[in-house]
Amino acid sequence: MIRCLSPQLHAEHQKIRHTKALLVPLGFLGFYFLWTMWQISSMKPDEFPTGYAMLFYQLPVMNAILLPLMISVIASRICDMEVKGDTLKLLYTIQKPGSFFDCKYLNSFRYLVFFTIGQGLLILFFGSLKKFGGFRSEDYFLYLLTVLIVSAVILVIQQTLSLLSENQLFPLGVGIAGSFLGLFSMFFPVPVARFVLWGYYAAFSTVGMDWNKDTRIIHYYEIPFPTHKFILFLAFGVLIFLLCRTVFSKKEV
Amino acid sequence: MGPVIVTDSLTKKYKAKAVVDQLDLRVPGGSIYGFLGPNGAGKSTTLKMLLGLVRPTEGHIQILGKDLDSRNRLNILSETGSLIEAPAYYGHLSGKENLQIVCTLKNVPEKEIQRVLHVVRMEGQQNKKVSQYSLGMKQRLGLAAALLGNPKLLLLDEPTNGLDPAGIQEMRELICSLPAAFGITVLISSHLLSEMDQMATHVGIINQGQLIFQDSLSVLHEHSRGRLYLHTSDDQTALLVLKNSGIPAQWRDGRLSLKLMEDSKVMHAAALLVNSGIGILRLEEQQMSLEDIFLQLTGKQVSL
């Protein structure tokens, strides 16, 4: 299958020449770099031993706000060229709609992998710079995995919307709405929050926080990774992918 | 050469409305087949069905001798090229980069690019961004993309739409040269009758989804049987004189008319009238234009 998709993936790579799409995840990584710098600058030395816990608690919240927006911009950047150039009528005489959808997705997914690795390196960089304590490789990899998987599921929706919309304002609007929903879902009742896809960045966090009003001390504590919830989410993600792929493939051009 | 496109009872319905209705196309190999019809007649839908972009409600499609179905569609279409409605392009890339993408997808060596650019006379603009191309250049680039891989069949949907007169002329010359130069059969749709008259060897006329004529252009021209119109000093008496002499004259469109006949018979009719004391003021031959035939067939005005 990969061999069959290989020329199509190469074509996707040829299409994104001159688009500077890599600048999108790079720009967001730059923002995270500045934000983390600002966070660290306000930390007291006695907070450094729990530095990693602080990062693993705060970054998912930031991700819930920023990543839906980043993903909508990436999807729009990659898909808008097909809408603007009215290319589907040509492409569908050379490739299957489903393969086109898959290759488009894999192409955009590379940017998510790039971002996730970049964020992982940033965490290690700041951790070693300030000699943070409490590093647990399990938390680290689970964090990166959940960032990638939640982003991947959101990407399916954004890609489908971008390919089906004549005007990219709508999918970008959905991305912005997702950012707000993701943030506010943390304050929603659990049965409601369960249905907010964009809120799962924080839902899979392995670090919790207590703030003592009197002592004004923050205490980070470990939360067991919700494995069952994660597997269900993965299955749901696959279902969304198949559904979106079918809807897109069935559309006549 | 046998037909390269055969459709049997090809039909496309949207809800209850048949946009294409029981279409039996026969496109002969090596021909330029003009697929003619007013706007909204079902031309684009038919072409899209031939390319598998739209699923037929019923009917059969055979292209290059093979039945078209969802499994072998891409295999069959690898021997075709198409340009449907507006040209497809990536505006942020150059013409050459656009063709490189098509080469990759069609698995055609990139050296083909210079050949097709030469055919469409666009070697000079290949490194310019397509967003800066004129519509005519975009159409030619679309045609170049369609020509990649040496297709046996080209399907072009209104390729001269929106072009200026010079662009139309250039595109027309280009299309006309394809069958002889590369052995390509061309199916070209248009609502411009005059255009088809200058390009096509065969014509199919579609109206409200139904094929109302299909044959060679010469057969279509045979429908344009000419007539002779006579204006005399007394048309009514002239009609009687001619009829009494067994000459097929009739009163048509408020004028005295004769069927087109041999010169000697015309001379005989004229002499007959003059000898009857009727002066001939005017004698004119009128051919039925393609537009007239089209109107007769469809009962609809078309763009000329």
Interface residues (C-beta under 8 A of the other chain):
Chain A: P7 Q8 H10 A11 Q14 K15 R17 H18 T19 M81 K84 G85 D86 T87 L88 K89 L90 L91 Y92 T93 I94 Q95 K96 E252 V253
Chain B: K48 L51 G52 L53 V54 R55 L74 L77 S78 T80 S82 I84 E85 A86 P87 A88 Y89 Y90 G91 H92 L93 E97 Q100 I101 V102 T104 L105 K106 N107 G142 A145
